[in-house]
Amino acid sequence: QVQLVESGGGLVQAGGSLRLSCTASGRTFSRYSMAWFRQAPEKEREFVAAISSSGGATYSADSVKGRFTISRDNAKITVYLQMNSLKPADTAVYYCAAAADVNYGSRRPSDFFSWGQGTQVTLSS
């Protein structure tokens, strides 16, 4: 099992940038694909981006493509989400999640076995 802790959320103006971090515990981090999801009030959890265990492949939702970039540093057991050109619609709690590498690219929350507690991102217009 791997435990995940997100950080980096906050209040930012529309058009601004934030970088979220998700640090894992345990030595098996490099075996897992990782993803970011988000959940706005009264909405279902939404897939944002995923990265394979090696970091060699990434996949993003159309709503964030070209604005958000997922990356990872296995030596630092951390996955990142660089968010640029933020919009009010990006306001949500952002969660990182771990899955078996065979599930890389899945958008289904049920394919992820470990979740962080979430970090709030709020956009002001």
N, C-alpha and C positions, 0 to 999 in steps of 0.2 A: 504494500500500500504506500502511496505517496501523499503527503500533506502539502497543501498549496496555500500561499498567503499573497494576496494582491496588495499593491500600493500604487500611489501616483495619481489617484483621482482628485477632483477638486472642482472649483468654480472657474470657468473661463469664458471669455467673450467669444461670440460667433466670429469665425475666421481664425481663431487662435489654434494653438497646438498643446497637446499633452502627451506624455509617454507613461503608459502603465507598465508596471513590472509585476511579475508573478514568480515568487521564489519557492522552490520545492524542498522538501526534506527527503532524505534517503538517497541511496546510491544508484537507484534504478531509473532515474529521471531520463537518461539518454535513451532508454528503451521505448519511450512512449511518444506518441504524437500528442501535440498540445493544441488547444484551441481557445479562442475567446468567444464568449457569448455575452449578450446584454439583455436586460429586461427593464422596460419602461413601466411606469405605473399602469395597472389594469391591462397590460399586454402580456402575451406569451413570451417566453424566453426565445431569443433570436440568435441564430448563428452569425458570427462576425468574420472570423478568420481562423485558419488552421495551418499548422506546420508539421512536417514529418519529423520523425525521431532524429534524423541526422541534420535537419534544417535545410536539406537540399530541395525540398518542394514546399510550396505554400499555395494557399487557396483562400480567396476572399469572397464575401457576399457582394453582389452587384451594388448594393447601397453604399458600400464603403470603398469600392475598388478605385484606385488612383488617389485615395486620401489616407487610408490606413495601411500600415505595413507591420506584419508580424515577423518576429525574428526570435532567435534563441541563442543562448550561450551555455552549452552543456557543461563547460568547466565551472561556470558560476551557478549552475542548476537554476537558471532563470529564463523565462520567456517574456518577451516585450510586445507591446502594441503601441507603435508610434501613430498618433492621430493628428492629422493636419487638416486645415480648412474645415474646422468643426462647425456643425450646424445645430440649431436648436433641437432638431429631430434626433440628434445623437445623445441627448440627455437620457441617462439610464444608469442602472447599476451594472457594472461590468464584472463578469466572472471569468476566471480561467478554469480550464478543465483538462484532465488527462485521459487518454484512451490508449488501448493497445494499438500498435502501429498499423495493424491490419485494418483498423477503422479510420485511418487517416482520410480526411476529406468528408467524413460523415457530418451531417448537419443535425443528427438526432441526439438530443440530450441523453437519451437512454443508453447510447453507446459509450458514454464517458463514465468512468468509475470513480473519479475523484474530482471534487470541486473546491474552489476557494470560497471565502466568505463574501466576496464581492467588494467593489470599491465604487463609490458614487461619482459620476461625472455629470456636472450640471452646466448647461450653456445659458448664458444671458445674451439676449438680443440687443 
